[in-house]
Structures are given as C-alpha cells and as structure tokens.
C-alpha cells in the first residue's frame, strides 16, 4: 500500500477552490451511463455529487490565508497483489477508506473541546478510480522513448515533404515508422505503449479530498505539519500540536491487513521502505533472514518492478553507492507507477 498526502497547488500557488481537483477526479465518468459511474462518498454517505463536494470543501475555509492550503489530497494506492486479495472490489476499497480515515484522525496530536480528534471532526470526500495511465516515469515509457523520438522525427520529415519544404520518399518514411512501432520493446494489444494509455490489469485506487479545517470550520488540521507530536506553551496554556504521518501510514497498512486477512510480505511494508531509504544493507539483510517461502516471494515482488537485486549475502563490495542508487531509482519508479506497495 502506497499512501501519499499532498497540499494541492496550481502553478506554485495553493488552489483557492477545490473545483479543478474535483473536476479532475470526475474524468473517469465521462461518457459513462450513471449506473457505471463512480461517485464521491464520505464516512457516512454515498453517491455524493461533485457540486456538493466543491461547495462543502470551499465553504469550510474560515480564517485561512491565501498562502495556506485549503485542502489536502490523500491517495490510497493498493498494489496489484492487494487488489487481487480483495478481488478489485470498489466496495471493499470504500470500507477500507473509511477505516483509514479513522487512523488519519488519530494521527493528529490535537484536541477539540477537550476530546481527541475523531473521524467525525474530519471533513472529507473520497472517490474510487478504476484506471491508471502510463506516465513518463514508467519503465515502459522510458524504454520506448528512443523509438518515440525517432518516430516523431520521421513524422516531422513527412510533414515537411507534404508542405513542399523538403524532398523525400513518404512511402519509405511511413514504412520506417511502422518498423519502429513494431520494434518498440513495450507493446499493449499490438500497439506501442505511449503516455496516457490505460494500464492493463487491476488499477483501482482511492483519491481523498480533505478540508484543512475541521468539520466545525473552527480549527485548522494540517497533515503537513512539521511537528509529529509535541506540546507548546501558548498564551499561558499548554497546547498539543502535530501530525504523525508515519503512524497514519503504518496503522492504515495494518488496518488493510486486519480487514481483509491479508498476509503482507516484508517488502510490501512501510517499515521496509523506510529501512531501505535509511540503510539499504539492513533492508536486504532483513530479506535474507526471512523464511524461505517469504524470501522467495520478496524477490519475486521486487523482480517484477525491474529492481536490480544484489546477490546474498550483502557486503560492501556488492552493494556499492552506484548499486544503491540504481535500486533506489527502481523502487522509486515502482512506487510511483503503483507496481508495488513497498
């Protein structure tokens, strides 16, 4: 499970309205009949309209400055293995989202009216998306890029010939384009994979738009706080502050496992990802210490992402700085594309 939290920005500035973001989340419904559309939902409601989401989020910004985010975006990105475990069920993802948002509320080290923050204090709306498209960071796009560049150059030559500015044989150029299209290493349904093309298989994930202000529009709740959990003296009173992002992600991961009896492999855990970023040698040492079947699965999951795997046992010669950089890049690309949940 890969979870992100971001403050929505447009051209470097915080968006003053949620309208553009909500419109973006509605893109999958275009051209679909109502029965096939995915609608917004929250902790207690279903089939909430885009207009209601915009009005509710935009109307919950009391005393926020233009330089402050009005809302945050949370994405819950299950891996292919996790989606298979829940049979790619939108209803299961909705159930999980509602439990994960309880963990989001608990991660705030704050109190409202003398009580710890609960999910009832959080104003949010969520939406299940069933598709993903290929991006520039995906391995398929990167490895197809040399072919794409040559094809673009040939097409520009053809346009030059057609306009009379250049001379050449259009038929030969078309034939060369067809050859390059067929020889590109990554194909889908007989076509070269390009940016924007829908990815195959289960790709469901959840987008959540959550207000910066609490449900009463009185208190600011920022998951972007630099403080994890602390207390400070303000106007002679002790005030709690902070948001524990690590706690939110770890507990949301555990929630998925508990809800669906999912047996998570080490490389799928948030702890593993943190360990890798801090100490790659310890990361692979942990994998080597797993039971045989778990270790085999760990390397199988990693190999699917194209991550270069060093031989075991790990030593300084095998795990050089260059190797570590390659592995980090591979895991980073895998995470961004939703390939694995490490």
C-alpha positions as CSV (number, residue, x, y, z in Angstrom):
1,X,0.0,0.0,0.0
2,X,1.5,3.3,-1.1
3,X,-0.2,6.3,0.6
4,X,0.5,10.0,-0.2
5,X,-0.6,13.3,1.3
6,X,-0.2,16.5,-0.7
7,X,-1.4,20.1,-0.5
8,X,-3.0,21.0,-3.8
9,X,-1.1,23.6,-5.7
10,X,-1.6,25.3,-9.1
11,X,1.4,26.9,-10.7
12,X,3.2,27.1,-7.4
13,X,0.3,28.6,-5.5
14,X,-2.3,27.0,-3.3
15,X,-5.6,26.4,-5.0
16,X,-8.3,28.7,-3.7
17,X,-11.0,26.3,-4.8
18,X,-11.4,22.6,-5.0
19,X,-13.2,22.8,-8.3
20,X,-10.3,22.0,-10.6
21,X,-9.3,19.0,-8.5
22,X,-12.8,17.7,-8.2
23,X,-13.2,18.1,-12.0
24,X,-10.0,16.1,-12.5
25,X,-11.4,13.3,-10.3
26,X,-14.6,13.2,-12.4
27,X,-12.6,12.4,-15.6
28,X,-13.3,8.7,-15.5
29,X,-17.1,9.3,-15.5
30,X,-17.0,11.0,-18.9
31,X,-19.0,9.1,-21.5
32,X,-20.4,6.6,-18.9
33,X,-24.0,6.0,-18.1
34,X,-25.0,6.8,-14.5
35,X,-25.1,3.2,-13.4
36,X,-21.4,2.7,-14.4
37,X,-20.1,5.9,-12.8
38,X,-18.1,6.1,-9.5
39,X,-19.5,8.7,-7.2
40,X,-18.0,10.6,-4.2
41,X,-18.5,9.2,-0.7
42,X,-17.5,10.1,2.8
43,X,-17.7,8.4,6.2
44,X,-21.4,8.1,6.2
45,X,-22.7,8.9,2.8
46,X,-22.8,7.5,-0.8
47,X,-23.4,8.9,-4.3
48,X,-22.4,12.5,-3.4
49,X,-22.4,14.9,-6.3
50,X,-19.3,16.8,-7.4
51,X,-21.2,20.1,-6.8
52,X,-21.8,19.2,-3.2
53,X,-18.1,18.3,-2.7
54,X,-16.9,21.6,-4.1
55,X,-19.4,23.7,-2.1
56,X,-18.7,21.9,1.1
57,X,-14.9,22.0,0.8
58,X,-14.8,25.6,-0.5
59,X,-17.2,26.7,2.2
60,X,-15.0,25.3,5.0
61,X,-12.1,27.7,4.9
62,X,-12.8,30.2,7.7
63,X,-9.8,32.4,8.5
64,X,-7.4,30.6,6.2
65,X,-5.0,32.9,4.3
66,X,-4.4,32.8,0.6
67,X,-0.9,31.5,1.3
68,X,-2.3,28.5,3.2
69,X,-3.7,25.2,1.6
70,X,-7.4,25.0,1.8
71,X,-7.5,21.2,1.3
72,X,-5.2,18.2,1.0
73,X,-5.2,15.3,-1.3
74,X,-4.7,11.8,0.1
75,X,-4.3,8.8,-2.2
76,X,-4.5,5.2,-1.2
77,X,-2.7,3.1,-3.8
78,X,-3.1,-0.7,-3.3
79,X,-0.6,-2.9,-5.1
80,X,-1.7,-5.5,-7.7
81,X,-1.4,-8.2,-5.0
82,X,-3.5,-6.3,-2.6
83,X,-6.2,-5.6,-5.2
84,X,-6.2,-9.3,-6.1
85,X,-6.8,-10.1,-2.4
86,X,-10.0,-8.0,-2.4
87,X,-11.0,-9.0,-5.9
88,X,-10.6,-5.4,-7.0
89,X,-13.8,-4.6,-5.2
90,X,-14.8,-0.9,-5.0
91,X,-17.0,-1.7,-2.0
92,X,-14.0,-3.2,-0.2
93,X,-12.0,-0.1,-1.0
94,X,-14.7,2.2,0.3
95,X,-14.8,0.1,3.5
96,X,-11.0,0.4,3.8
97,X,-11.1,4.1,3.2
98,X,-13.5,4.8,6.0
99,X,-11.3,2.8,8.4
100,X,-8.1,4.5,7.1
101,X,-9.7,7.9,7.8
102,X,-10.2,6.9,11.4
103,X,-6.4,6.4,11.6
104,X,-5.9,9.8,9.9
105,X,-7.9,11.5,12.6
106,X,-6.0,9.6,15.3
107,X,-2.6,10.7,13.9
108,X,-3.4,14.3,14.9
109,X,-1.9,15.3,18.3
110,X,-4.8,17.7,18.9
111,X,-7.9,18.0,20.9
112,X,-11.2,19.7,20.1
113,X,-13.4,20.8,23.0
114,X,-11.2,18.7,25.3
115,X,-11.5,15.5,23.3
116,X,-9.1,13.8,21.0
117,X,-9.8,14.3,17.3
118,X,-12.0,11.6,15.8
119,X,-13.1,11.0,12.2
120,X,-16.3,12.9,13.0
121,X,-14.1,16.1,13.1
122,X,-12.7,15.4,9.7
123,X,-14.4,16.8,6.6
124,X,-13.5,14.7,3.6
125,X,-14.8,13.2,0.4
126,X,-13.4,10.2,-1.5
127,X,-13.7,8.6,-4.8
128,X,-12.6,5.2,-6.2
129,X,-10.8,5.3,-9.6
130,X,-10.6,2.1,-11.6
131,X,-7.9,3.0,-14.1
132,X,-4.3,4.3,-14.3
133,X,-2.5,5.6,-17.3
134,X,1.2,5.3,-18.3
135,X,3.4,8.2,-17.2
136,X,6.8,9.4,-18.2
137,X,8.4,7.8,-15.1
138,X,7.1,4.3,-16.0
139,X,9.7,1.8,-17.3
140,X,7.6,1.1,-20.4
141,X,7.6,4.8,-21.4
142,X,11.3,5.3,-20.6
143,X,12.4,2.3,-22.6
144,X,10.1,3.1,-25.5
145,X,11.3,6.7,-25.6
146,X,14.2,6.2,-28.2
147,X,11.7,4.7,-30.6
148,X,9.2,7.5,-29.9
149,X,11.9,10.2,-30.6
150,X,12.8,8.6,-34.0
151,X,9.1,8.2,-34.9
152,X,8.5,11.9,-34.1
153,X,11.4,12.9,-36.3
154,X,10.2,10.9,-39.2
155,X,6.7,12.3,-38.9
156,X,8.2,15.8,-39.0
157,X,10.1,14.9,-42.1
158,X,6.9,13.7,-43.7
159,X,5.1,17.0,-42.8
160,X,8.0,18.9,-44.4
161,X,7.7,16.9,-47.6
162,X,3.9,17.4,-47.7
163,X,4.3,21.2,-47.3
164,X,6.8,21.3,-50.1
165,X,9.6,22.5,-47.9
166,X,11.6,19.2,-48.1
167,X,12.1,16.4,-50.6
168,X,11.9,12.7,-49.9
169,X,10.0,9.5,-50.2
170,X,7.0,9.5,-47.9
171,X,6.3,5.8,-48.5
172,X,9.7,4.8,-47.3
173,X,9.4,7.0,-44.3
174,X,6.0,5.5,-43.4
175,X,7.5,2.0,-43.8
176,X,10.3,3.0,-41.3
177,X,7.7,4.4,-38.9
178,X,5.8,1.1,-39.0
179,X,9.0,-0.8,-38.3
180,X,9.8,1.3,-35.3
181,X,6.3,1.0,-34.0
182,X,6.6,-2.8,-34.1
183,X,10.1,-3.0,-32.7
184,X,9.4,-0.8,-29.6
185,X,10.1,-3.2,-26.7
186,X,6.8,-2.5,-24.8
187,X,3.5,-3.2,-26.6
188,X,-0.1,-3.4,-25.5
189,X,-2.7,-5.1,-27.7
190,X,-0.3,-4.8,-30.6
191,X,0.4,-1.1,-30.1
192,X,3.4,0.7,-28.8
193,X,2.8,1.9,-25.2
194,X,2.7,5.7,-25.0
195,X,1.9,8.2,-22.3
196,X,-1.7,8.4,-21.4
197,X,-2.5,4.9,-22.5
198,X,-4.6,2.9,-19.9
199,X,-2.6,0.3,-17.9
200,X,-3.8,-3.3,-18.1
201,X,-5.0,-5.3,-15.1
202,X,-6.4,-4.2,-11.8
203,X,-5.5,-0.5,-11.2
204,X,-8.1,0.6,-8.6
205,X,-7.1,3.3,-6.1
206,X,-8.7,6.0,-4.0
207,X,-8.5,9.7,-4.1
208,X,-9.5,11.6,-1.0
209,X,-10.0,15.4,-0.7
210,X,-9.9,16.5,2.9
211,X,-10.5,20.0,4.2
212,X,-7.8,21.8,6.1
213,X,-10.4,22.9,8.6
214,X,-12.2,20.6,10.9
215,X,-15.9,19.8,10.3
216,X,-17.0,22.7,12.6
217,X,-14.9,25.2,10.5
218,X,-13.2,26.4,13.7
219,X,-9.8,24.6,13.9
220,X,-7.0,24.1,11.4
221,X,-5.9,20.5,11.0
222,X,-2.7,20.3,8.9
223,X,-1.3,16.9,7.9
224,X,1.6,18.8,6.5
225,X,2.7,19.9,10.0
226,X,6.4,19.6,10.6
227,X,5.7,18.6,14.2
228,X,5.0,14.9,14.8
229,X,3.6,15.1,18.4
230,X,4.5,17.8,20.8
231,X,3.2,20.3,23.3
232,X,3.9,24.1,23.4
233,X,3.0,26.9,25.7
234,X,0.7,29.5,24.0
235,X,-0.9,32.4,25.9
236,X,-0.1,30.7,29.2
237,X,-1.8,27.4,28.1
238,X,-0.3,24.1,27.1
239,X,-1.4,23.3,23.5
240,X,-0.9,20.0,21.7
241,X,0.2,20.1,18.1
242,X,1.4,17.9,15.3
243,X,0.5,15.1,12.9
244,X,2.3,11.7,12.9
245,X,2.4,10.7,9.2
246,X,4.4,7.6,10.0
247,X,1.8,6.4,12.4
248,X,-1.1,7.1,9.9
249,X,0.6,5.1,7.2
250,X,1.6,2.2,9.4
251,X,-1.7,1.9,11.0
252,X,-3.6,2.2,7.7
253,X,-1.5,-0.6,6.4
254,X,-2.3,-2.7,9.5
255,X,-6.0,-1.9,9.0
256,X,-6.0,-3.3,5.5
257,X,-4.3,-6.5,6.7
258,X,-6.8,-6.9,9.5
259,X,-9.9,-6.1,7.4
260,X,-9.1,-8.5,4.6
261,X,-6.8,-11.0,6.4
262,X,-4.0,-10.0,4.1
263,X,-0.6,-11.6,4.7
264,X,1.8,-8.8,3.9
265,X,5.3,-9.7,2.8
266,X,8.2,-7.7,4.3
267,X,9.0,-5.8,1.1
268,X,5.4,-4.6,0.9
269,X,5.6,-2.8,4.3
270,X,6.1,0.8,5.0
271,X,8.7,-0.2,7.6
272,X,10.7,-1.9,4.8
273,X,10.6,1.1,2.6
274,X,11.8,3.4,5.5
275,X,14.6,0.9,6.3
276,X,15.7,0.8,2.7
277,X,16.0,4.6,2.4
278,X,17.9,4.7,5.7
279,X,20.1,1.6,5.4
280,X,19.9,-0.5,2.1
281,X,22.2,-3.1,3.5
282,X,20.0,-3.7,6.5
283,X,17.0,-3.9,4.1
284,X,18.5,-6.8,2.2
285,X,19.8,-8.3,5.3
286,X,16.2,-8.4,6.6
287,X,15.1,-10.1,3.4
288,X,17.8,-12.7,3.6
289,X,16.7,-13.6,7.1
290,X,13.1,-14.3,6.1
291,X,11.7,-17.9,5.9
292,X,12.4,-19.5,2.5
293,X,8.9,-19.0,1.1
294,X,8.7,-15.4,2.3
295,X,12.2,-14.6,1.0
296,X,11.3,-16.1,-2.4
297,X,8.1,-14.0,-2.6
298,X,10.0,-10.9,-1.6
299,X,12.4,-11.2,-4.5
300,X,9.6,-12.2,-6.9
301,X,7.8,-9.0,-6.0
302,X,10.9,-6.9,-6.4
303,X,11.9,-8.6,-9.7
304,X,8.6,-7.6,-11.3
305,X,9.5,-4.0,-10.9
306,X,12.8,-4.3,-12.7
307,X,14.7,-3.5,-9.5
308,X,18.3,-4.8,-9.7
309,X,18.8,-7.4,-6.9
310,X,22.2,-7.8,-5.4
311,X,23.4,-11.3,-4.5
312,X,23.1,-12.5,-0.9
313,X,25.0,-12.3,1.4
314,X,25.3,-8.5,1.3
315,X,28.8,-6.9,1.6
316,X,30.4,-3.6,0.9
317,X,31.8,-4.7,-2.5
318,X,28.4,-6.0,-3.7
319,X,26.3,-3.0,-2.5
320,X,28.3,0.0,-3.9
321,X,26.9,3.5,-3.9
322,X,26.1,3.1,-7.6
323,X,24.2,-0.1,-7.0
324,X,22.3,1.5,-4.1
325,X,21.3,4.5,-6.3
326,X,20.1,2.1,-9.1
327,X,18.0,0.2,-6.6
328,X,16.5,3.3,-5.1
329,X,15.6,4.6,-8.5
330,X,14.0,1.3,-9.4
331,X,11.9,1.1,-6.2
332,X,11.0,4.8,-6.6
333,X,9.7,4.3,-10.1
334,X,7.8,1.2,-9.0
335,X,6.1,3.1,-6.2
336,X,5.2,6.0,-8.4
337,X,3.6,3.7,-11.0
338,X,1.7,1.7,-8.4
339,X,3.5,-1.5,-9.2
340,X,4.3,-2.5,-5.6
341,X,3.3,-1.3,-2.2
342,X,6.8,-1.1,-0.6
